[in-house]
């Protein structure tokens, strides 16, 4: 995964954490998620659904 893809994923997690949420997924699931988006194989509803499915409460600081 190159820098732009990592940055996009990290930005999403930062925004989620501001609302005390996070993503619970394996490294492989995260990789596939980002690659599908980069290859334009995911539509908005697909992305939204994946995030909703993987969303958890964040117990961090």
C-alpha positions as CSV (number, residue, x, y, z in Angstrom):
1,X,0.0,0.0,0.0
2,X,1.6,3.3,-1.0
3,X,1.6,6.5,1.0
4,X,-1.6,8.0,-0.4
5,X,-3.6,5.0,0.4
6,X,-2.1,4.8,3.9
7,X,-2.7,8.5,4.4
8,X,-6.4,8.2,3.4
9,X,-7.0,5.2,5.7
10,X,-5.2,7.0,8.6
11,X,-7.3,10.1,8.0
12,X,-10.5,8.1,8.2
13,X,-9.4,6.6,11.5
14,X,-8.4,10.0,12.9
15,X,-11.9,11.3,12.1
16,X,-13.6,8.2,13.6
17,X,-11.5,8.5,16.8
18,X,-12.7,12.1,17.3
19,X,-16.1,10.5,17.7
20,X,-14.7,7.7,19.9
21,X,-15.0,5.1,17.2
22,X,-12.5,2.9,15.4
23,X,-12.3,0.1,12.8
24,X,-11.9,-3.5,13.9
25,X,-10.5,-5.5,11.0
26,X,-7.5,-7.7,10.2
27,X,-4.5,-6.3,8.2
28,X,-5.7,-8.3,5.2
29,X,-9.3,-6.8,5.4
30,X,-7.9,-3.3,5.7
31,X,-5.6,-3.9,2.7
32,X,-8.4,-5.3,0.6
33,X,-10.7,-2.4,1.6
34,X,-8.2,0.3,0.5
35,X,-7.1,-1.5,-2.7
36,X,-10.7,-1.9,-3.9
37,X,-11.2,1.8,-3.4
38,X,-8.0,2.6,-5.2
39,X,-9.0,0.4,-8.1
40,X,-12.4,1.9,-8.3
41,X,-14.1,-1.4,-7.5
42,X,-16.0,0.0,-4.6
43,X,-19.0,2.4,-4.7
44,X,-19.9,4.8,-1.9
45,X,-22.5,2.5,-0.5
46,X,-19.9,-0.4,-0.4
47,X,-17.5,1.8,1.5
48,X,-20.1,3.0,3.9
49,X,-21.3,-0.5,4.5
50,X,-17.8,-1.9,5.2
51,X,-17.1,0.9,7.7
52,X,-20.5,0.4,9.4
53,X,-19.8,-3.3,9.7
54,X,-16.3,-2.9,11.1
55,X,-17.1,0.1,13.4
56,X,-16.5,-0.3,17.1
57,X,-16.4,2.0,20.2
58,X,-12.9,3.2,20.8
59,X,-11.7,2.9,24.4
60,X,-8.6,5.0,23.8
61,X,-7.7,8.3,25.4
